[in-house]
Amino acid sequence: SQARKYGRHKLAVLLMSEIGGRRCEIVNLSARPELNGKTCVADEYLPDSNRYRVTLETKSKAILVIGPGKLKRRDRTPEDCGYYLEFKNGRAVRHDFDSSEDC
């Protein structure tokens, strides 16, 4: 792969997996059931523990470590609003939604 060619081994490992670097939905997380259904981005694969470091797509942008069995790939669709931009006093301000119900 191009990433390996340029010495980016961590990136190459991440991109070789089905969910690495992708948007996912958290599923069947019994330890924190309130996170089930939330979306995140699998930012880094941690091979020693066979888990992913993920960033939640919420206002908090919380970072978690979750196993691959608790993540389901969920690509963005036109129905996913995610965020909106507000232009105020000559500046763009990004506002993120915690859920699609808030849209």
N, CA, C and O of each residue as an XYZ file, in Angstrom:
412
protein
N       0.834     -1.193      0.000
C       0.000      0.000      0.000
C       0.874      1.250      0.000
O       2.058      1.187      0.333
N       0.305      2.353     -0.363
C       1.042      3.621     -0.411
C       1.521      4.022      0.984
O       2.629      4.537      1.137
N       0.684      3.786      2.006
C       1.061      4.160      3.365
C       2.324      3.414      3.798
O       3.236      4.017      4.363
N       2.383      2.105      3.537
C       3.586      1.323      3.880
C       4.793      1.806      3.085
O       5.901      1.899      3.613
N       4.566      2.110      1.820
C       5.645      2.566      0.948
C       6.347      3.790      1.530
O       7.561      3.942      1.394
N       5.573      4.658      2.178
C       6.126      5.880      2.749
C       6.411      5.769      4.243
O       6.585      6.780      4.923
N       6.460      4.527      4.755
C       6.825      4.313      6.153
C       5.738      4.617      7.161
O       6.029      4.778      8.346
N       4.503      4.700      6.724
C       3.375      5.007      7.618
C       2.691      3.697      8.013
O       1.549      3.442      7.631
N       3.404      2.870      8.785
C       2.942      1.519      9.109
C       1.656      1.513      9.942
O       0.771      0.692      9.705
N       1.550      2.425     10.916
C       0.327      2.483     11.732
C      -0.890      2.805     10.868
O      -1.958      2.217     11.033
N      -0.710      3.741      9.951
C      -1.801      4.121      9.061
C      -2.173      2.955      8.150
O      -3.353      2.715      7.898
N      -1.175      2.235      7.659
C      -1.440      1.091      6.779
C      -2.241      0.021      7.502
O      -3.175     -0.543      6.932
N      -1.883     -0.271      8.766
C      -2.615     -1.273      9.549
C      -4.046     -0.807      9.783
O      -4.980     -1.601      9.676
N      -4.224      0.461     10.100
C      -5.562      1.007     10.333
C      -6.434      0.877      9.086
O      -7.588      0.457      9.176
N      -5.892      1.230      7.938
C      -6.678      1.222      6.710
C      -6.949     -0.171      6.167
O      -7.861     -0.353      5.362
N      -6.171     -1.155      6.596
C      -6.384     -2.523      6.122
C      -7.612     -3.168      6.774
O      -8.155     -4.131      6.232
N      -8.050     -2.665      7.907
C      -9.213     -3.251      8.564
C     -10.493     -2.666      7.969
O     -10.478     -1.600      7.355
N     -11.585     -3.375      8.162
C     -12.871     -2.930      7.611
C     -13.340     -1.625      8.245
O     -13.977     -0.811      7.576
N     -13.035     -1.414      9.524
C     -13.557     -0.228     10.206
C     -12.494      0.824     10.506
O     -12.828      1.917     10.964
N     -11.241      0.523     10.261
C     -10.179      1.473     10.549
C     -10.332      2.777      9.784
O     -10.456      2.778      8.559
N     -10.323      3.889     10.515
C     -10.443      5.206      9.896
C     -11.839      5.539      9.425
O     -12.046      6.557      8.765
N     -12.791      4.702      9.751
C     -14.163      4.872      9.249
C     -15.136      5.285     10.347
O     -14.857      5.179     11.541
N     -16.271      5.753      9.894
C     -17.376      6.089     10.782
C     -18.064      4.793     11.187
O     -18.331      3.939     10.342
N     -18.351      4.645     12.476
C     -18.971      3.428     13.002
C     -20.084      3.772     13.975
O     -20.196      4.899     14.458
N     -20.898      2.771     14.245
C     -21.933      2.857     15.270
C     -21.533      1.917     16.397
O     -21.082      0.799     16.151
N     -21.697      2.372     17.631
C     -21.404      1.534     18.787
C     -22.609      0.626     19.019
O     -23.749      1.090     19.063
N     -22.345     -0.682     19.169
C     -23.414     -1.668     19.345
C     -23.063     -2.629     20.483
O     -21.892     -2.922     20.723
N     -24.088     -3.110     21.176
C     -23.947     -4.159     22.197
C     -22.905     -3.859     23.262
O     -22.210     -4.766     23.717
N     -22.789     -2.617     23.659
C     -21.831     -2.231     24.696
C     -22.536     -2.296     26.046
O     -23.208     -1.346     26.447
N     -22.382     -3.409     26.741
C     -23.106     -3.615     28.002
C     -22.549     -2.755     29.138
O     -23.296     -2.381     30.041
N     -21.263     -2.437     29.112
C     -20.661     -1.637     30.177
C     -21.177     -0.194     30.177
O     -21.253      0.438     31.230
N     -21.530      0.323     29.004
C     -22.047      1.697     28.874
C     -23.173      1.703     27.856
O     -23.001      2.219     26.752
N     -24.329      1.137     28.207
C     -25.430      1.002     27.241
C     -25.925      2.324     26.666
O     -26.509      2.340     25.582
N     -25.707      3.417     27.361
C     -26.146      4.720     26.853
C     -25.392      5.119     25.586
O     -25.826      6.018     24.865
N     -24.262      4.457     25.308
C     -23.488      4.760     24.106
C     -23.934      3.951     22.892
O     -23.559      4.273     21.764
N     -24.729      2.905     23.109
C     -25.224      2.114     21.979
C     -26.032      3.003     21.039
O     -26.902      3.758     21.473
N     -25.731      2.901     19.749
C     -26.408      3.728     18.752
C     -25.676      5.020     18.439
O     -25.971      5.668     17.436
N     -24.722      5.406     19.285
C     -23.936      6.619     19.014
C     -22.932      6.328     17.909
O     -22.486      5.193     17.743
N     -22.586      7.352     17.164
C     -21.611      7.179     16.095
C     -20.254      7.719     16.532
O     -20.147      8.594     17.391
N     -19.228      7.161     15.907
C     -17.858      7.531     16.233
C     -16.990      7.313     15.005
O     -17.453      6.798     13.987
N     -15.735      7.707     15.108
C     -14.754      7.448     14.053
C     -13.641      6.617     14.672
O     -13.077      6.990     15.701
N     -13.327      5.487     14.041
C     -12.252      4.610     14.514
C     -10.924      5.225     14.088
O     -10.490      5.057     12.948
N     -10.284      5.936     15.006
C      -9.085      6.714     14.699
C      -7.795      5.906     14.674
O      -6.893      6.185     13.884
N      -7.713      4.900     15.545
C      -6.445      4.173     15.654
C      -6.699      2.740     16.082
O      -7.496      2.487     16.985
N      -6.028      1.809     15.439
C      -6.095      0.409     15.831
C      -4.972      0.149     16.828
O      -3.825      0.532     16.600
N      -5.315     -0.508     17.939
C      -4.346     -0.821     18.982
C      -4.101     -2.332     18.957
O      -4.820     -3.081     19.618
N      -3.097     -2.786     18.205
C      -2.908     -4.221     17.974
C      -2.638     -5.031     19.239
O      -3.012     -6.202     19.298
N      -2.007     -4.450     20.243
C      -1.708     -5.201     21.465
C      -2.964     -5.653     22.191
O      -2.971     -6.698     22.842
N      -4.038     -4.855     22.079
C      -5.290     -5.211     22.756
C      -6.393     -5.579     21.774
O      -7.499     -5.913     22.198
N      -6.119     -5.527     20.462
C      -7.121     -5.774     19.426
C      -8.352     -4.894     19.641
O      -9.485     -5.374     19.603
N      -8.118     -3.616     19.863
C      -9.180     -2.635     20.070
C      -8.901     -1.402     19.218
O      -7.831     -1.253     18.626
N      -9.908     -0.520     19.177
C      -9.781      0.730     18.438
C      -9.946      1.907     19.382
O     -10.777      1.886     20.290
N      -9.136      2.937     19.151
C      -9.357      4.216     19.826
C     -10.334      4.963     18.935
O     -10.056      5.190     17.757
N     -11.478      5.346     19.492
C     -12.527      6.005     18.714
C     -12.843      7.365     19.308
O     -12.665      7.596     20.504
N     -13.315      8.260     18.452
C     -13.777      9.577     18.884
C     -15.266      9.654     18.610
O     -15.706      9.486     17.473
N     -16.046      9.910     19.663
C     -17.497     10.022     19.503
C     -17.854     11.237     18.659
O     -17.195     12.274     18.737
N     -18.899     11.102     17.854
C     -19.416     12.223     17.064
C     -20.491     12.938     17.882
O     -21.655     13.005     17.486
N     -20.082     13.457     19.004
C     -20.969     14.232     19.866
C     -20.271     15.536     20.199
O     -19.110     15.733     19.839
N     -20.966     16.418     20.878
C     -20.360     17.692     21.259
C     -19.128     17.478     22.122
O     -18.175     18.253     22.050
N     -19.142     16.430     22.939
C     -18.015     16.181     23.847
C     -16.760     15.689     23.138
O     -15.652     15.883     23.639
N     -16.920     15.047     21.963
C     -15.799     14.461     21.222
C     -14.993     13.511     22.118
O     -13.770     13.430     22.002
N     -15.683     12.800     23.007
C     -15.025     11.881     23.932
C     -14.255     10.805     23.179
O     -14.660     10.373     22.100
N     -13.145     10.382     23.760
C     -12.312      9.345     23.172
C     -12.447      8.088     24.017
O     -12.310      8.132     25.239
N     -12.718      6.962     23.352
C     -12.904      5.679     24.027
C     -12.037      4.624     23.359
O     -11.556      4.817     22.242
N     -11.843      3.515     24.047
C     -11.169      2.355     23.467
C     -12.188      1.217     23.468
O     -12.686      0.822     24.522
N     -12.496      0.686     22.264
C     -13.583     -0.289     22.102
C     -13.114     -1.423     21.194
O     -12.369     -1.204     20.239
N     -13.562     -2.635     21.508
C     -13.236     -3.801     20.689
C     -14.004     -3.799     19.381
O     -15.072     -3.192     19.291
N     -13.475     -4.474     18.358
C     -14.106     -4.473     17.035
C     -15.497     -5.101     17.022
O     -16.303     -4.768     16.153
N     -15.799     -5.985     17.947
C     -17.124     -6.598     18.011
C     -18.209     -5.651     18.498
O     -19.396     -5.962     18.408
N     -17.808     -4.509     19.006
C     -18.759     -3.507     19.505
C     -18.916     -2.342     18.539
O     -19.574     -1.350     18.852
N     -18.305     -2.466     17.360
C     -18.372     -1.419     16.344
C     -18.941     -1.973     15.054
O     -18.555     -3.050     14.602
N     -19.858     -1.232     14.470
C     -20.467     -1.613     13.196
C     -20.260     -0.448     12.231
O     -20.614      0.692     12.534
N     -19.688     -0.743     11.076
C     -19.437      0.319     10.105
C     -20.742      1.008      9.720
O     -21.737      0.351      9.412
N     -20.727      2.329      9.742
C     -21.913      3.109      9.384
C     -21.464      4.361      8.632
O     -21.173      5.400      9.225
N     -21.418      4.228      7.339
C     -21.002      5.360      6.512
C     -22.041      6.473      6.593
O     -23.225      6.226      6.824
N     -21.577      7.684      6.400
C     -22.465      8.855      6.450
C     -23.437      8.815      5.276
O     -23.071      8.459      4.156
N     -24.676      9.187      5.558
C     -25.709      9.270      4.533
C     -26.264     10.694      4.505
O     -25.994     11.468      5.422
N     -27.024     11.054      3.487
C     -27.614     12.401      3.453
C     -28.537     12.685      4.639
O     -28.760     13.846      4.981
N     -29.076     11.634      5.272
C     -29.963     11.824      6.416
C     -29.203     12.155      7.705
O     -29.809     12.606      8.677
N     -27.892     11.937      7.722
C     -27.077     12.234      8.902
C     -26.691     13.701      8.883
O     -25.871     14.122      8.067
N     -27.276     14.476      9.776
C     -26.983     15.913      9.746
C     -25.636     16.220     10.381
O     -24.868     17.008      9.829
N     -25.328     15.619     11.527
C     -24.023     15.769     12.141
C     -23.720     17.126     12.745
O     -23.507     17.222     13.953
N     -23.692     18.191     11.931
C     -23.358     19.520     12.426
C     -23.887     20.574     11.461
O     -24.297     20.273     10.340
N     -23.866     21.804     11.927
C     -24.181     22.914     11.040
C     -23.240     24.066     11.356
O     -22.681     24.149     12.449
N     -23.075     24.941     10.392
C     -22.211     26.105     10.561
C     -23.056     27.351     10.713
O     -24.049     27.543     10.012
N     -22.640     28.193     11.644
C     -23.292     29.484     11.847
C     -22.231     30.557     11.598
O     -21.110     30.463     12.097
N     -22.596     31.559     10.833
C     -21.671     32.660     10.580
C     -22.088     33.828     11.458
O     -23.174     34.389     11.312
N     -21.191     34.179     12.375
C     -21.511     35.187     13.376
C     -20.311     36.112     13.546
O     -19.192     35.652     13.774
N     -20.542     37.387     13.437
C     -19.475     38.381     13.603
C     -18.274     38.093     12.708
O     -17.126     38.240     13.128
N     -18.547     37.684     11.475
C     -17.486     37.434     10.517
C     -16.716     36.138     10.726
O     -15.684     35.921     10.091
N     -17.210     35.273     11.614
C     -16.532     34.004     11.877
C     -17.505     32.849     11.695
O     -18.706     32.983     11.931
N     -16.961     31.711     11.269
C     -17.764     30.486     11.155
C     -17.660     29.723     12.463
O     -16.562     29.468     12.959
N     -18.812     29.358     13.019
C     -18.867     28.588     14.265
C     -19.554     27.268     13.963
O     -20.672     27.243     13.447
N     -18.875     26.164     14.290
C     -19.438     24.828     14.047
C     -20.229     24.388     15.277
O     -19.749     24.485     16.406
N     -21.456     23.898     15.039
C     -22.314     23.361     16.100
C     -22.585     21.897     15.787
O     -23.109     21.578     14.721
N     -22.234     21.007     16.707
C     -22.454     19.575     16.521
C     -23.724     19.139     17.232
O     -24.065     19.665     18.291
N     -24.426     18.169     16.640
C     -25.608     17.588     17.240
C     -25.215     16.307     17.972
O     -24.370     15.548     17.495
N     -25.828     16.072     19.126
C     -25.587     14.821     19.851
C     -26.336     13.655     19.239
O     -25.919     12.505     19.383
N     -27.430     13.933     18.562
C     -28.215     12.853     17.952
C     -28.999     13.417     16.786
O     -29.126     14.633     16.640
N     -29.532     12.519     15.947
C     -30.311     12.980     14.805
C     -31.628     13.618     15.248
O     -32.226     14.389     14.498
N     -32.082     13.303     16.459
C     -33.314     13.920     16.967
C     -33.131     15.400     17.188
O     -34.106     16.150     17.126
N     -31.887     15.860     17.449
C     -31.623     17.264     17.690
C     -31.601     18.104     16.417
O     -31.651     19.333     16.482
N     -31.527     17.445     15.254
C     -31.404     18.173     13.990
C     -32.596     19.066     13.729
O     -32.646     19.746     12.704
